[in-house]
């Protein structure tokens, strides 16, 4: 079949979403499908080396057609600019698809957010008779409302109408947890038989033969430190102020360090905050490439995950799976609605706390530090659990059956 993936993020951008879409494209290609990917031109979440690279608009990469489209800025900009960018994005995408994708499309898979890209799926369904599969990761506009980023009643109604239309038009809706399915069914009125739960997978192969070398520890000056690693987007949804608060309480334990690797709208503010307090136990570094990421995680002691308590939807941060693939214990500070709590409990791979409970978070950090000589079993538990339940080929097989 001719399958078209519509996504805002694709490598070389470094995000769990971009890696997920690349692995999906490669997995479907290996199953004999002709794959085309339409995505935004890479400007954000790049390694230092990739920032210097100019990418062709249309290219074929390992037998996958990739169309990278220049859009208006939509990261590190005001909410108004971001909104305008996202609303124009589907029309810019549609124009370029018509120009560059010359074959019939049998299946279109749209990754949301951003929600307006669902308009592209609807158009291709009408033009080509394509089956429209909507992959819902963050439930918009609800998540923006919860975080306080979307307050205008007119805009809320506008996006809720767009959301309702997308759910109605899609042939199948894929979510990554049972609670997300229940949310769409009970809160959004989506019929249960239209929703499929397919877990976000992780490719464990890149982690299997990677050993802890100490290279990143030496590079970052972290020898003899017990390191909690957060690697990913540093935005309002993550609520990383909580990490700074933990650092302030733990500054007398000189061996503990919090390493934040990534970029986002909140990074500069958090750097200024830590500098103003004079903290030495919080370190900020730029994204590393996808190829180097397993080495980075293997070099650290604990994988750290954070989501603000303002979130109310059951989202599971994708970075949890990367830590589990690297056999690292996980500490997760999440809003109470997140399915990440139950995932970590089932896998017996770490510890969680609700992210508005400072005392419990502090106790969790100390518990992990005091158990530092006994953490390897948590890491091994995590690896075994995802190898059984989140294996890439099993999940892609389930998605292919929806075709």
C-alpha positions in Angstrom: 0.0 0.0 0.0 1.0 3.6 -0.4 1.2 5.1 3.1 1.6 8.8 3.9 2.7 9.9 7.4 1.9 13.4 8.4 3.9 14.7 11.3 5.3 17.9 12.7 8.5 16.2 13.9 10.9 13.9 12.1 14.6 13.3 12.3 17.0 15.0 12.5 14.9 16.6 15.1 15.5 14.9 18.5 12.2 14.2 20.1 10.4 11.0 21.1 7.8 11.9 18.5 10.3 12.2 15.7 12.0 8.9 16.6 8.6 7.2 16.8 7.6 8.4 13.3 10.9 7.3 11.8 10.7 3.9 13.3 7.1 3.6 12.1 8.1 4.6 8.6 11.0 2.1 8.5 8.8 -0.7 10.0 6.1 -0.2 7.4 8.7 0.0 4.7 10.1 -3.3 5.8 6.6 -4.8 5.5 6.5 -4.0 1.8 4.6 -0.7 1.9 5.6 2.4 -0.1 6.2 5.1 2.5 6.1 8.9 2.2 6.7 11.3 5.1 5.5 14.9 5.1 7.0 17.0 7.9 8.2 20.5 8.9 11.6 21.6 7.9 14.0 20.9 10.9 14.7 24.1 12.9 14.3 23.0 16.5 15.5 20.3 18.9 18.6 19.7 16.9 22.1 18.5 17.9 24.8 21.1 17.5 26.1 19.4 14.3 22.7 19.3 12.6 22.1 23.0 13.2 24.7 23.7 10.6 23.2 21.4 7.9 20.9 22.5 5.1 18.4 19.8 4.2 16.8 19.3 0.8 13.1 19.8 0.5 12.4 16.4 -1.0 14.6 13.4 -0.6 14.6 9.7 -0.5 16.1 8.3 2.6 16.5 4.5 2.9 13.7 4.0 0.3 11.4 6.4 2.3 10.2 9.6 0.5 10.7 12.6 2.9 9.2 16.0 2.2 10.4 18.7 4.6 8.3 21.9 4.4 9.1 25.4 5.6 6.4 26.7 7.8 6.0 29.8 10.0 7.9 29.6 13.4 6.0 27.4 15.9 8.5 26.8 18.7 10.0 29.4 21.1 7.5 32.0 19.9 4.4 33.7 21.5 1.2 31.7 21.7 -0.4 34.0 19.1 2.4 33.3 16.6 2.4 29.6 17.3 -1.4 29.5 16.8 -1.2 31.3 13.4 1.6 29.0 12.4 -0.3 25.9 13.3 -3.5 27.1 11.6 -1.6 27.8 8.3 0.4 24.6 8.5 -2.2 22.2 7.0 -2.7 24.4 3.9 1.0 24.7 3.4 1.3 20.9 3.8 -1.6 20.3 1.4 -0.1 22.5 -1.3 3.3 20.8 -1.2 1.8 17.3 -1.1 -0.1 18.1 -4.3 3.1 19.3 -5.8 5.5 16.6 -4.8 3.5 13.4 -4.0 2.4 12.2 -7.4 1.1 8.7 -6.6 -2.2 7.6 -5.1 -2.4 7.4 -1.3 -4.1 4.4 0.2 -3.5 5.2 3.9 -2.8 8.5 5.7 -1.6 8.5 9.3 -1.6 11.8 11.0 0.3 12.4 14.3 -1.4 14.9 16.6 -0.5 17.4 18.0 -0.6 19.8 16.3 -4.3 19.3 15.9 -4.7 21.4 12.7 -2.7 18.7 10.7 -5.8 16.6 10.9 -7.2 18.8 8.2 -4.6 17.3 5.8 -5.9 13.8 6.7 -9.5 14.8 6.0 -8.5 16.3 2.6 -6.5 13.3 1.5 -9.4 11.0 2.6 -11.7 12.9 0.3 -9.3 13.3 -2.6 -7.8 9.8 -2.7 -10.4 7.7 -0.8 -7.5 7.1 1.6 -8.1 5.4 5.0 -7.5 8.1 7.6 -5.8 6.9 10.8 -5.4 9.5 13.6 -2.6 9.0 16.1 -3.5 11.1 19.2 -0.7 11.7 21.6 -1.6 14.9 23.5 -5.3 15.6 23.7 -5.7 19.1 22.3 -7.1 21.6 23.2 -7.7 20.1 26.6 -4.0 20.0 27.5 -3.5 23.6 26.5 -6.5 24.6 28.6 -5.2 22.7 31.6 -1.8 24.4 31.3 -3.3 27.8 31.1 -2.0 28.5 27.6 -5.5 28.6 26.0 -8.1 30.8 27.8 -10.0 32.6 25.1 -13.5 31.1 25.0 -13.9 31.7 21.3 -10.6 29.9 20.5 -11.4 27.0 22.8 -14.8 26.5 21.0 -13.0 26.8 17.6 -10.4 24.1 18.4 -13.0 21.8 20.1 -15.0 22.0 16.9 -11.9 21.1 14.9 -11.2 18.3 17.3 -14.7 16.9 17.1 -14.5 17.0 13.3 -11.2 15.2 13.2 -12.5 12.4 15.5 -15.6 12.1 13.3 -13.7 11.9 10.0 -11.0 9.6 11.0 -11.5 5.9 10.2 -9.5 4.8 13.2 -8.1 6.7 16.2 -5.0 5.3 17.9 -4.1 6.2 21.5 -1.2 5.1 23.6 -2.9 4.0 26.8 -6.2 2.6 28.1 -6.9 5.8 30.1 -6.5 7.9 27.0 -9.0 5.7 25.3 -11.4 6.1 28.2 -10.9 9.9 28.1 -11.8 10.1 24.5 -14.8 7.8 25.0 -16.2 9.4 28.1 -15.2 13.0 27.8 -15.3 13.5 24.0 -18.0 11.0 23.0 -15.9 9.0 20.6 -17.4 5.5 20.0 -15.4 2.8 21.8 -15.2 0.6 18.6 -13.4 3.5 16.8 -10.5 3.7 19.2 -7.5 1.3 19.3 -4.9 1.3 22.1 -1.4 0.7 20.6 1.4 1.5 23.0 4.2 3.8 22.0 7.0 1.5 21.3 10.8 1.7 21.7 13.5 0.1 19.7 15.7 -1.7 22.2 18.4 -2.7 19.6 20.4 0.6 19.9 20.7 0.0 23.6 21.6 -3.7 23.8 25.3 -3.5 23.0 26.0 -0.1 24.5 28.2 -0.1 27.6 28.8 2.6 30.2 32.0 4.3 29.1 32.1 7.4 31.2 32.6 9.6 28.0 29.7 11.9 28.8 30.6 12.1 32.4 34.1 13.3 31.5 32.7 15.7 28.9 30.3 17.3 31.4 32.6 17.1 34.4 30.4 14.6 36.3 32.9 12.1 37.6 32.0 10.8 41.0 28.5 12.3 40.8 25.2 10.5 41.2 23.3 11.9 38.2 19.6 12.2 37.6 19.2 12.7 33.9 16.3 14.5 32.2 16.6 14.4 28.4 14.0 16.0 26.2 11.9 19.1 25.6 12.2 21.7 28.3 8.8 23.4 28.1 5.9 24.5 30.3 4.3 21.0 30.2 7.3 19.5 31.9 7.2 21.9 34.9 10.9 21.6 35.6 10.8 24.3 38.3 10.3 21.3 40.5 13.8 20.0 39.7 15.3 23.3 40.7 13.3 23.2 44.0 14.7 19.7 44.6 18.2 20.9 43.8 17.9 23.7 46.4 16.9 21.2 49.1 19.7 18.8 48.2 22.6 21.2 47.7 24.3 19.9 50.8 24.6 16.5 49.3 27.4 17.4 46.9 27.5 14.1 45.0 23.9 14.5 43.7 23.5 16.3 40.3 20.6 17.0 38.0 21.5 17.0 34.3 19.0 18.5 31.9 19.8 17.8 28.3 17.6 19.4 25.7 16.0 22.6 24.7 12.7 24.4 24.8 10.9 27.6 25.7 11.6 27.3 29.5 15.3 26.5 29.2 16.7 30.1 29.4 14.4 31.0 32.3 15.5 27.9 34.3 19.1 28.6 33.6 18.7 32.2 34.9 16.9 30.8 37.9 19.7 28.4 38.8 22.4 31.0 38.2 20.6 33.5 40.4 20.5 31.0 43.3 24.1 29.9 42.6 23.2 26.2 42.4 26.1 23.9 41.3 24.0 20.7 41.3 21.9 21.6 38.2 23.6 21.4 34.8 22.1 22.3 31.4 23.4 20.8 28.1 22.3 20.9 24.5 20.6 18.0 22.7 22.8 15.1 21.7 22.1 13.2 18.5 19.8 10.1 18.3 22.9 8.0 17.7 24.6 9.2 20.8 21.6 9.2 23.1 22.0 5.5 24.2 25.6 6.3 25.3 24.4 9.4 27.2 21.7 7.5 29.1 24.0 4.5 29.9 26.5 6.9 31.4 24.0 8.3 34.0 22.5 6.8 37.1 18.7 7.5 37.0 16.3 8.6 34.3 14.2 11.5 35.4 10.7 12.3 34.0 8.6 15.4 34.9 5.2 16.6 34.0 3.5 19.6 35.6 0.5 18.9 37.8 -1.5 21.3 35.6 -1.7 18.5 33.1 -5.0 16.6 33.4 -5.0 14.1 30.5 -3.5 10.6 31.0 -0.4 11.2 28.8 2.7 8.9 29.3 6.0 10.6 28.5 7.8 8.8 25.8 11.2 9.2 27.5 10.2 6.7 30.2 10.6 4.0 27.6 14.0 5.2 26.5 15.3 5.0 30.1 13.8 1.5 30.4 15.4 0.4 27.2 18.7 1.5 28.6 18.1 -0.5 31.7 18.1 2.6 33.9 15.8 3.0 37.0 13.2 5.7 36.5 12.1 8.5 38.8 8.9 10.1 37.5 7.2 13.2 38.9 3.8 13.2 37.1 0.3 14.7 37.5 -2.0 12.2 39.2 -3.9 11.4 35.9 -0.9 10.2 34.1 -0.7 6.5 33.2 3.0 6.7 33.8 2.5 5.9 37.5 0.8 2.6 36.7 3.4 1.7 34.0 6.3 2.2 36.4 4.5 0.3 39.1 3.7 -2.7 36.8 7.3 -2.8 35.4 8.8 -2.4 38.9 11.4 -0.2 37.3 11.4 2.8 39.6 9.6 5.3 41.7 6.9 7.9 41.1 5.3 10.9 43.0 2.5 13.2 42.1 4.1 16.4 40.9 2.3 18.8 43.2 3.6 17.0 46.3 7.0 18.5 47.0 7.6 16.5 50.2 7.0 13.2 48.5 9.2 14.2 45.6 12.0 15.1 48.0 11.6 11.8 49.8 11.6 9.9 46.5 14.9 11.5 45.5 16.5 10.7 48.8 15.1 7.1 48.7 16.7 6.5 45.3 20.0 8.0 46.4 20.1 5.9 49.5 19.3 2.8 47.4 22.0 3.7 44.8 23.9 0.5 45.3 20.7 -1.6 44.7 19.2 0.1 41.7 20.4 -2.3 38.9 17.5 -4.6 39.5 15.0 -1.8 38.8 16.8 -1.1 35.5 16.7 -4.8 34.5 13.0 -5.0 35.4 12.3 -2.1 33.1 14.2 -3.6 30.2 12.5 -6.9 30.5 9.0 -5.3 30.8 9.3 -3.2 27.6 10.9 -6.1 25.7 7.7 -8.0 26.4 5.1 -5.3 26.1 6.5 -2.4 24.1 8.5 -4.2 21.4 8.5 -2.2 18.2 7.5 -4.9 15.8 4.5 -6.1 17.9 3.1 -2.5 18.0 3.7 -1.8 14.3 2.0 -5.1 13.4 -1.1 -4.0 15.3 -1.1 -0.6 13.5 -0.7 -2.3 10.1 -3.8 -4.4 10.7 -5.8 -1.2 10.8 -5.0 -0.6 7.1 
